[in-house]
Amino acid sequence: MGDNNARVKKVRGEHCLNIFVSYELKQQLKALADKYDRTTSDIVRAVLRIGIPMMEGLSQAEEIMVKEYVELFRKLRQVKSLKEI
């Protein structure tokens, strides 16, 4: 696939992630797993794969929103100072 130096060195257990979730969230994940005949781990992996791009998109949207808000605020201050002259 490409340069061997670019490959990630896989270490046994390094890909594992232990997290604590609420009882309610665990029950939701188990219910989804049962509904779609999957393991809870499959559902968690799917939710993470789908959720990560969504969160990245939300973060980018938030950055744009803050930037636009600051620009709008500056313009409003300029207009207000021009009216006072």
C-alpha positions as CSV (number, residue, x, y, z in Angstrom):
1,M,0.0,0.0,0.0
2,G,2.6,2.6,0.4
3,D,5.7,3.2,2.4
4,N,6.2,0.7,5.2
5,N,7.4,3.5,7.5
6,A,3.9,5.0,7.3
7,R,2.3,1.9,8.8
8,V,1.1,2.0,12.3
9,K,3.0,-0.4,14.6
10,K,0.3,-2.7,16.0
11,V,0.9,-3.7,19.6
12,R,-1.2,-6.4,21.2
13,G,-3.9,-4.7,23.3
14,E,-3.0,-1.2,22.1
15,H,-6.2,-1.0,20.2
16,C,-8.4,-1.7,23.2
17,L,-10.4,1.0,24.9
18,N,-12.2,0.6,28.3
19,I,-14.9,3.2,29.0
20,F,-17.5,3.6,31.6
21,V,-21.0,4.5,30.5
22,S,-24.3,5.0,32.3
23,Y,-26.6,2.1,32.9
24,E,-29.1,3.7,30.6
25,L,-26.7,4.1,27.7
26,K,-25.5,0.5,28.1
27,Q,-29.1,-0.7,27.9
28,Q,-29.7,1.4,24.7
29,L,-26.6,-0.1,23.1
30,K,-27.7,-3.6,24.1
31,A,-31.2,-3.0,22.8
32,L,-29.8,-1.9,19.4
33,A,-27.5,-4.9,19.3
34,D,-30.5,-7.2,20.0
35,K,-32.7,-5.4,17.4
36,Y,-30.1,-5.7,14.6
37,D,-28.7,-9.1,15.7
38,R,-25.3,-7.7,16.4
39,T,-22.9,-7.8,19.3
40,T,-22.8,-4.8,21.6
41,S,-19.2,-4.3,20.5
42,D,-20.3,-4.1,16.9
43,I,-22.9,-1.4,17.8
44,V,-20.3,0.6,19.8
45,R,-17.9,0.5,16.9
46,A,-20.6,1.6,14.4
47,V,-21.7,4.4,16.7
48,L,-18.1,5.6,17.0
49,R,-17.4,5.4,13.3
50,I,-20.6,7.4,12.6
51,G,-20.2,9.8,15.5
52,I,-16.6,10.9,15.0
53,P,-17.2,12.5,11.6
54,M,-20.3,14.1,13.0
55,M,-18.4,15.6,16.0
56,E,-15.7,16.8,13.7
57,G,-18.3,18.5,11.5
58,L,-19.9,20.1,14.6
59,S,-16.6,21.3,15.8
60,Q,-15.8,22.9,12.4
61,A,-19.3,24.5,12.3
62,E,-18.8,25.8,15.8
63,E,-15.5,27.4,14.9
64,I,-17.0,29.1,11.8
65,M,-20.0,30.3,13.9
66,V,-17.7,31.9,16.5
67,K,-15.6,33.5,13.8
68,E,-18.6,34.9,12.0
69,Y,-20.1,36.1,15.3
70,V,-16.9,38.0,16.2
71,E,-16.8,39.6,12.7
72,L,-20.4,40.6,13.1
73,F,-19.8,42.1,16.5
74,R,-16.8,44.1,15.2
75,K,-18.9,45.4,12.3
76,L,-21.7,46.4,14.7
77,R,-19.2,48.2,17.0
78,Q,-17.8,50.1,13.9
79,V,-21.3,51.1,12.9
80,K,-22.1,52.3,16.4
81,S,-18.9,54.3,16.6
82,L,-19.7,55.9,13.2
83,K,-23.1,56.9,14.4
84,E,-21.6,58.6,17.5
85,I,-19.4,60.9,15.4
